[in-house]
Structures are given as structure tokens and as C-alpha cells.
């Protein structure tokens, strides 16, 4: 609660990823949004943000193959569009463990996945959120269906771009029975290699996805521009942005100068900040007044405790300029 309230001055807070089912969990200690108790636990968070004039969406997630049997009910295998084991290791309660080969989702199981997102959207409304962001990025289940490096299916959910988008379309239809489309955002990552992801033609394929999502009247399209680790990019994101008529949130290593350039040029309507907002709970004020920025301590990232999470101070004139 404290962390989000400290950052309520943001125009919009998007929470960390919240699994929509016990089968969708992929990391230890992640806050879900699929039980009554979880919804009740989120409610003080949304109330705290609202009390300080902020707005907050929750990010609905299913990790798919980016999980591990030790994280799932009955030590079940993670699921994915195809039985393709990702490279790398999963974060588990006992340390890093190699990813396993996922179990291919059967077509008749997919409606249950859709229902899980719908239920998560319902729980989010009960918790008092202002809206939801459907997480279709960064190698998680929806992204696994969208990109042809991870989707080798030959049924109605694989093959061409229309089929690979079917799961996202069905999830959005279900979520928009709970929330009006103007309260539903989508996150995409066309070329992010994180979680062993790839696509043969992301410019064309994600251009199609953006074009198809445009008429839905969504709250926004939130796009990770490039690779999240290297920050490199080879795509024409201005061309992708032009295919989506609604608000566009640019993301990936933006600083103030780059963000202002994007806003002035029209290549973005909003810009997302992660690490700078982590280390600077008063980031809006610092940007407005051109104050120095504090550096994030990399040693405390994902530590799970207060250190490096809620203990970054407001500006008092002592931090080192870092941006």
C-alpha cells in the first residue's frame, strides 16, 4: 500500500503483474487477483492511491510456460501454446531452476483461460481499481500465442496472425463484459527477447495486431519498444503507433528529454517510467522542477522487503543527478 501511495502523483499507476489464477503463477510472492482474499487485500491499496488523487489499473497476467511445477498446484506442468521449452531458468521458492517443457493447451481448455481473465477483471472491480491492463507482453501466455517463435500450433489458435491473435481477442471480449473498453488497456512487446521469445516478422505481425485492436476503443495501447534488457530496437514504432487510433503509451528506458520529444512529435501520448519512479517516489515533482534524480540500488531490486522499495526519500537536495 505504502509504495503505491507514495507514487500517487503519477497520471496513472499500472501495478505489477497479478496472476489471474493459481495455474497462471510464475514467480514467488506475486500478488494475485483471483480470490476474495486477494481482492480484499488490494482494496486498501486502491483506496490509498485514490485518497491522494491518483488512478490505478491492475495488470492481469497468466505466465504460461514461464513458470515451474514447484510453483503450480499439484506440481503440474506449466501450459503454453506449444510444447516448446524456453531457454533459461525459472525463479522459484528454492532458487533458480531450469524451465521445463510446457504442456500444450488443448483447444477445449482455452475457454477456461479466457474465464480466468474475466474473473480476474471482476475481482479487480471489487478491489476498487480504476481499470485493468491485459498483459500480452514479455513472454507470458498471451504473448506466447501472439509470436510465432513460441506458437507452433496448427489449429484455430496458431499458424497465421489472425489465429495467433484469437486468444487475445477472446480475452478482451470477456474482460470488456466486466469493464467498458475505455477502462481496459493492453500491453504488447513486439521484439522483446526476454523469456526466450522471438517472432519472424514483428513489424508486420504487430502492425496487424495494432490495426485490429484500434477499433475496440481501448483505454490505451502500452508498448515495450525494443528489448527490455539491451534497450535496443530495430522496429519502426512510429509506424506501429500510427496503426492504433487510441492513446499510446511508450515504454523502455525513457528519460525526461526523450519522453518530451516523443510527446511533442506525437509518437506517444503517454510515457511509462519504471526504474526512475522506483527510486524517486516524487518523480513528477522532480521532472516538473528539474530536480536531480536519485539512483536505484540494483542490489535491492526484487528483494521482497522494504529496503529499496518504500524507503527512497522525497527530494531534500542531497541526491546525485542521474538522468
C-alpha positions as CSV (number, residue, x, y, z in Angstrom):
1,X,0.0,0.0,0.0
2,X,2.7,2.5,1.0
3,X,4.7,2.0,-2.2
4,X,1.8,2.9,-4.5
5,X,0.5,5.7,-2.3
6,X,4.0,7.3,-2.4
7,X,3.7,7.4,-6.2
8,X,0.0,8.5,-6.4
9,X,1.1,11.7,-8.2
10,X,1.6,9.6,-11.4
11,X,-1.1,10.3,-14.0
12,X,-1.8,6.5,-14.0
13,X,-0.2,3.7,-11.9
14,X,-0.1,0.3,-13.5
15,X,0.6,-2.4,-10.9
16,X,3.0,-5.2,-11.1
17,X,1.6,-8.3,-12.9
18,X,-1.1,-10.1,-11.0
19,X,-1.8,-13.7,-11.9
20,X,-5.5,-14.4,-12.7
21,X,-5.4,-18.0,-11.5
22,X,-3.3,-20.4,-9.4
23,X,-2.3,-22.0,-12.7
24,X,-1.0,-18.7,-14.0
25,X,1.5,-18.0,-11.2
26,X,5.1,-17.8,-12.4
27,X,7.1,-16.1,-9.6
28,X,7.3,-16.4,-5.8
29,X,5.3,-13.9,-3.7
30,X,3.4,-12.3,-6.5
31,X,0.0,-10.8,-5.5
32,X,-2.8,-12.5,-7.4
33,X,-6.2,-11.2,-8.3
34,X,-8.3,-14.4,-8.3
35,X,-9.6,-14.9,-4.8
36,X,-11.8,-12.9,-2.5
37,X,-9.0,-12.6,0.0
38,X,-6.7,-11.1,-2.7
39,X,-9.3,-8.6,-3.8
40,X,-9.8,-7.6,-0.2
41,X,-6.0,-7.2,0.2
42,X,-5.8,-4.9,-2.8
43,X,-8.6,-2.7,-1.7
44,X,-6.5,-0.7,0.8
45,X,-4.0,-0.1,-2.0
46,X,-6.6,1.4,-4.3
47,X,-8.1,3.4,-1.5
48,X,-4.7,4.8,-0.6
49,X,-3.9,5.8,-4.1
50,X,-7.4,7.4,-4.6
51,X,-7.1,9.3,-1.3
52,X,-4.0,11.1,-2.7
53,X,-5.7,11.8,-6.0
54,X,-4.2,9.0,-8.1
55,X,-5.5,6.5,-10.5
56,X,-4.5,2.8,-10.7
57,X,-5.0,-0.1,-13.1
58,X,-4.1,-3.7,-12.3
59,X,-2.1,-5.7,-14.8
60,X,-3.8,-9.1,-15.5
61,X,-1.3,-11.9,-16.2
62,X,-1.0,-15.6,-16.9
63,X,2.6,-16.7,-17.0
64,X,2.0,-19.7,-19.2
65,X,5.2,-21.6,-19.9
66,X,7.3,-19.1,-17.8
67,X,6.6,-21.0,-14.6
68,X,7.8,-24.1,-12.9
69,X,5.9,-27.2,-11.5
70,X,7.0,-26.2,-8.0
71,X,5.0,-23.0,-8.3
72,X,1.8,-24.7,-9.5
73,X,-1.0,-26.7,-7.9
74,X,-0.1,-30.4,-7.6
75,X,3.3,-29.8,-9.3
76,X,1.6,-29.6,-12.6
77,X,3.5,-28.7,-15.8
78,X,3.2,-25.1,-17.0
79,X,1.0,-24.7,-20.0
80,X,1.7,-22.9,-23.3
81,X,0.5,-22.8,-26.9
82,X,3.1,-25.4,-27.9
83,X,5.4,-27.9,-26.1
84,X,8.5,-25.7,-26.5
85,X,10.8,-25.3,-23.5
86,X,12.1,-21.8,-23.1
87,X,15.7,-21.3,-22.5
88,X,16.9,-20.1,-19.1
89,X,15.7,-20.6,-15.6
90,X,12.6,-20.0,-13.5
91,X,12.6,-18.1,-10.2
92,X,11.3,-20.5,-7.5
93,X,11.0,-20.5,-3.8
94,X,14.1,-22.7,-3.6
95,X,16.2,-20.7,-6.1
96,X,16.7,-20.8,-9.8
97,X,15.6,-23.9,-11.6
98,X,15.7,-24.8,-15.3
99,X,12.5,-24.2,-17.2
100,X,10.6,-27.3,-18.1
101,X,8.8,-28.2,-21.3
102,X,5.3,-26.9,-21.0
103,X,2.1,-28.9,-21.7
104,X,0.4,-27.8,-24.8
105,X,-3.0,-26.3,-24.1
106,X,-5.8,-28.3,-25.7
107,X,-8.3,-26.2,-27.7
108,X,-11.1,-27.1,-25.3
109,X,-9.1,-25.8,-22.4
110,X,-8.7,-22.3,-23.8
111,X,-12.2,-21.1,-22.7
112,X,-11.1,-21.7,-19.1
113,X,-8.1,-19.4,-19.7
114,X,-10.4,-16.8,-21.0
115,X,-12.7,-17.2,-18.0
116,X,-9.8,-16.8,-15.7
117,X,-9.0,-13.3,-17.2
118,X,-12.7,-12.4,-16.9
119,X,-12.8,-13.5,-13.3
120,X,-9.6,-11.5,-12.6
121,X,-11.3,-8.5,-14.1
122,X,-14.3,-9.0,-11.8
123,X,-12.0,-9.3,-8.8
124,X,-10.2,-6.1,-9.9
125,X,-13.5,-4.2,-9.9
126,X,-14.3,-5.5,-6.5
127,X,-10.9,-4.3,-5.2
128,X,-11.6,-0.8,-6.4
129,X,-9.3,-0.4,-9.3
130,X,-9.9,2.2,-12.0
131,X,-9.4,-0.3,-14.8
132,X,-7.3,-3.2,-15.9
133,X,-4.3,-3.8,-18.3
134,X,-4.3,-7.1,-20.1
135,X,-0.7,-8.3,-20.1
136,X,0.1,-9.5,-23.7
137,X,3.8,-8.9,-23.4
138,X,7.2,-10.1,-22.2
139,X,6.9,-13.8,-22.9
140,X,3.8,-14.6,-20.9
141,X,0.9,-16.7,-22.1
142,X,-0.9,-14.2,-24.4
143,X,2.5,-13.2,-25.9
144,X,3.4,-16.9,-26.3
145,X,0.3,-17.2,-28.5
146,X,0.9,-14.0,-30.5
147,X,4.5,-14.7,-31.5
148,X,5.4,-17.5,-34.0
149,X,8.6,-18.3,-32.2
150,X,6.6,-19.8,-29.4
151,X,3.3,-20.7,-31.1
152,X,3.7,-23.7,-33.5
153,X,0.0,-24.7,-33.4
154,X,-1.9,-25.8,-36.4
155,X,-5.4,-25.3,-35.1
156,X,-7.6,-22.2,-34.8
157,X,-5.1,-20.6,-32.3
158,X,-2.0,-21.0,-34.4
159,X,-0.5,-20.5,-37.8
160,X,-1.4,-17.2,-39.3
161,X,-1.6,-13.9,-37.5
162,X,-5.4,-14.0,-37.3
163,X,-5.3,-17.3,-35.5
164,X,-2.5,-16.3,-33.2
165,X,-4.4,-13.3,-32.1
166,X,-7.6,-15.3,-31.3
167,X,-6.8,-15.8,-27.6
168,X,-6.1,-12.1,-27.1
169,X,-9.4,-11.2,-28.9
170,X,-11.4,-13.7,-26.8
171,X,-9.8,-12.4,-23.6
172,X,-10.6,-8.8,-24.4
173,X,-14.1,-9.7,-25.3
174,X,-14.6,-11.4,-21.9
175,X,-12.8,-8.6,-20.0
176,X,-14.9,-6.0,-21.7
177,X,-18.1,-7.6,-20.4
178,X,-16.8,-6.6,-17.0
179,X,-15.2,-3.2,-17.7
180,X,-16.1,-0.8,-20.5
181,X,-13.4,-0.8,-23.2
182,X,-12.3,2.7,-22.1
183,X,-11.1,1.1,-18.8
184,X,-9.1,-1.7,-20.4
185,X,-5.6,-1.3,-21.7
186,X,-3.3,-3.8,-23.5
187,X,0.4,-4.3,-23.2
188,X,2.5,-5.6,-26.1
189,X,6.2,-6.2,-26.7
190,X,6.9,-6.8,-30.4
191,X,10.6,-7.6,-30.2
192,X,11.4,-8.2,-26.6
193,X,13.6,-11.3,-26.3
194,X,13.0,-11.7,-22.6
195,X,11.8,-15.2,-21.6
196,X,13.2,-16.8,-24.8
197,X,10.8,-15.0,-27.1
198,X,11.1,-14.3,-30.9
199,X,9.0,-13.6,-33.9
200,X,9.8,-14.0,-37.6
201,X,8.3,-10.6,-38.7
202,X,7.3,-8.4,-35.7
203,X,6.9,-5.3,-37.8
204,X,4.2,-6.9,-40.0
205,X,2.6,-9.1,-37.3
206,X,2.3,-6.5,-34.6
207,X,1.2,-4.0,-37.2
208,X,-1.7,-6.3,-37.8
209,X,-2.4,-6.7,-34.1
210,X,-2.4,-2.9,-33.6
211,X,-4.6,-2.4,-36.6
212,X,-7.1,-5.0,-35.3
213,X,-7.1,-3.6,-31.8
214,X,-7.6,0.0,-32.9
215,X,-11.5,-0.1,-33.3
216,X,-12.0,-1.6,-29.9
217,X,-12.0,1.8,-28.1
218,X,-9.5,0.7,-25.5
219,X,-8.1,2.9,-22.8
220,X,-4.6,2.7,-24.3
221,X,-2.0,0.5,-26.0
222,X,1.1,0.1,-23.8
223,X,4.1,-0.9,-25.9
224,X,7.5,-2.0,-24.8
225,X,9.6,-0.5,-27.6
226,X,12.6,-2.8,-28.1
227,X,14.3,-5.3,-25.9
228,X,14.0,-4.8,-22.2
229,X,17.5,-6.0,-21.3
230,X,19.6,-4.4,-24.1
231,X,17.2,-1.5,-24.7
232,X,18.0,-2.0,-28.4
233,X,15.3,-1.7,-31.1
234,X,15.1,-2.4,-34.8
235,X,11.4,-1.7,-35.5
236,X,9.7,1.4,-36.7
237,X,7.5,2.1,-33.7
238,X,6.1,5.3,-35.2
239,X,4.6,3.1,-37.9
240,X,3.1,0.8,-35.4
241,X,1.8,3.6,-33.3
242,X,0.1,5.0,-36.5
243,X,-2.0,1.9,-36.8
244,X,-3.6,2.4,-33.4
245,X,-6.1,5.2,-33.1
246,X,-6.3,5.3,-29.3
247,X,-3.9,6.6,-26.7
248,X,-0.4,5.1,-27.0
249,X,1.9,4.6,-24.0
250,X,5.6,4.3,-24.9
251,X,7.9,2.3,-22.7
252,X,11.5,1.2,-22.4
253,X,14.3,3.3,-20.9
254,X,12.7,6.7,-21.4
255,X,14.2,9.7,-19.7
256,X,12.6,13.2,-19.4
257,X,14.1,14.6,-22.6
258,X,13.3,11.6,-24.7
259,X,9.7,11.5,-23.3
260,X,9.1,15.1,-24.1
261,X,10.4,14.6,-27.6
262,X,8.0,11.7,-28.1
263,X,5.1,13.7,-26.8
264,X,5.8,16.7,-28.9
265,X,6.3,14.6,-32.1
266,X,3.1,12.6,-31.5
267,X,4.9,9.3,-31.5
268,X,3.5,8.8,-28.0
269,X,0.5,10.1,-26.0
270,X,1.9,9.0,-22.6
271,X,5.2,7.6,-21.4
272,X,5.8,4.9,-18.8
273,X,8.5,5.2,-16.2
274,X,9.8,2.2,-14.2
275,X,13.2,2.4,-12.5
276,X,13.1,6.2,-12.2
277,X,9.8,6.1,-10.4
278,X,11.1,3.2,-8.2
279,X,13.9,5.4,-6.9
280,X,12.0,8.7,-6.9
281,X,8.5,8.5,-5.4
282,X,8.2,12.2,-6.2
283,X,9.3,11.8,-9.8
284,X,6.6,14.0,-11.1
285,X,7.8,16.9,-9.0
286,X,11.4,16.3,-9.8
287,X,10.6,16.4,-13.5
288,X,8.4,19.4,-13.2
289,X,11.0,21.4,-11.2
290,X,14.1,19.9,-13.0
291,X,15.4,18.5,-9.7
292,X,18.1,15.8,-9.6
293,X,17.1,12.2,-9.6
294,X,18.1,9.5,-7.1
295,X,19.8,6.3,-8.4
296,X,18.0,3.0,-7.8
297,X,20.1,0.5,-5.9
298,X,20.4,-2.6,-8.1
299,X,21.2,-4.8,-5.1
300,X,17.7,-4.3,-3.6
301,X,15.7,-4.9,-6.8
302,X,13.2,-7.8,-6.3
303,X,14.4,-8.2,-2.7
304,X,10.9,-8.6,-1.3
305,X,11.5,-6.3,1.6
306,X,11.1,-2.6,2.5
307,X,14.7,-1.8,1.5
308,X,14.9,-0.4,-2.0
309,X,11.1,-0.4,-2.2
310,X,9.4,2.1,0.1
311,X,12.5,3.7,1.7
312,X,13.5,6.0,-1.1
313,X,13.2,9.6,0.2
314,X,11.5,12.6,-1.2
315,X,13.8,15.2,-2.6
316,X,15.8,17.1,0.0
317,X,18.7,18.4,-2.1
318,X,21.2,15.6,-1.4
319,X,20.8,13.1,-4.3
320,X,23.2,12.7,-7.2
321,X,21.9,13.7,-10.6
322,X,21.5,10.6,-12.6
323,X,19.4,11.4,-15.7
